[in-house]
């Protein structure tokens, strides 16, 4: 132990002697130590200037150094003049229809969104997209690039901020806060769940207070899912811009590779590695503006209806539901009425469209039963003979004629048709069950059987109730007709009038008793009697008499 301690002391003395000799040599030649020069610059508030070589390196990707009071970071600026088209839309078109996007703001949006006289609404929008070091939401996920877009008049400006190391993050966040103060309404794509929570988390990690919260936040992912979840294979921004904006990206760097390329830059310090990431982020911010124009055109009614029909009637139906959801009921009715006319006119088209029954339900919720019944009848005409057809139109029409029109016979006919169709479908399923079924398949089949049994019981109860109503209605009609057919009492002698009234009342009561007895034993259709021979004893007992 002692020998080790002695060696360490000798090593320390040799290092100290070497440093003293170096300092004396520097003073002898008139040089100032490096540490004292840096301390002098810091005392006078001067920062160390960047080398010209480093600035030229970033000019390769069109970026430059941004010097702020918070520090330095890299920024890349782009400006798009009036008339620039991204896909099928001119970005400057948003200046004339941006206020339509008020309908997409949450009800709790701040007063800055309601004060429309402060500035044109399109100039108060800030389009945000980030590139991060990972896909999680934890504290270690850092947005190394933040791209923002905003309008000044009809010009669209994009600024992309990049940090070369964590020390520059506070300067970038301070600059972003200034942009948010000038443009208080955020627009993003999945930004409510990903981009903005990560950015807010970085303010906390850097011990910075976000003095200006967004007055409102519009996430275009939500309306995109409402419109295109059933018609597009994916609602990713890349797929949406390709299918609905007409944007084709060539040799684009996928967003999933952005973290890998950033780590490669940190290892090599070559700015050209990030050129593809800059372009990818720029296209994302451009597509946000293009989607803003698209949704604004849908909301003000200037979108071409024939163009929407090219994408399928299912998308038109989703458009009507979305308009109704955000409070544009009149426009939703216009879209739905045009869709209904199309479905009622084209038989081949309507037979393959899945929106026929949902559209009928839309009209039912609105209380427009005439249009709903037309669509239900259309479905029965086109698909009623299929074993896989839905029971919904039969049941809905039965309910309509029972509760709205009080036509018991027609309601009974539709209910009986629903039960017959249910039996046909069950017989078809039983004929296909010849191969052994896995355990999971058995559980699914058992669940379906329980649902079908419950549906059959409900239909039987409906049929029995409608038969009682129909018989009671027939008895009442016959009794009324019998009373109205009797001669007037003023034309008969007193004794004859009394006898006739007694005899007629007895006939009416007997008629009512006969009809009541008949209603107690419901009639079984011929098809039902034939079908019962192939059922088990338990199934026959569960059927009505």
Secondary structure, DSSP 4 states (H G I P E B T S, - for coil): -HHHHHHHHHHHHHHHHHHHHHHHHHHHTTPPPHHHHHHHHHHTTPPPPPPHHHHHHHHTTTEEEEEETTEEEEEEEEEE-TT-EETTEEGGGGGGTGGGGGGGS-TT--HHHH-TTSS-GGGGEEEEEEEES-SS-STT--EEEEEEEEEETTEEEEEEEE-SSGGGHHHHHHHHHHHHHHS-EEEESSIIIIIHHHHHHHHHHTT-------SEEEEHHHHHHHHHTTTSS---HHHHIIIII----SSPPPGGGHHHHHHHHHHH--GGGGHHHHHHHHHHHHHHHHHHHHHHHHHHT-S-HHHHHHT-HHHHHHHHHHHHHTT-HHHHHHHHHHHHHHHHH-HHHHHT-THHHHHHHHHHHTT-HHHHHHHHHHHHHHHTTSTT--SHHHHHHHHHHHHTS--HHHHHHHHHHHHHHHHHHHHHHHHHTTS---HHHHHHHHHHHHHHHHHHHHHHHHHHHHHHHHHHHHHHHHHHHHHHHSPPGGGS-HHHHHHHHHHHHHHHHHHHHHHHHHHHS----HHHHHHHTTS-HHHHHHS--
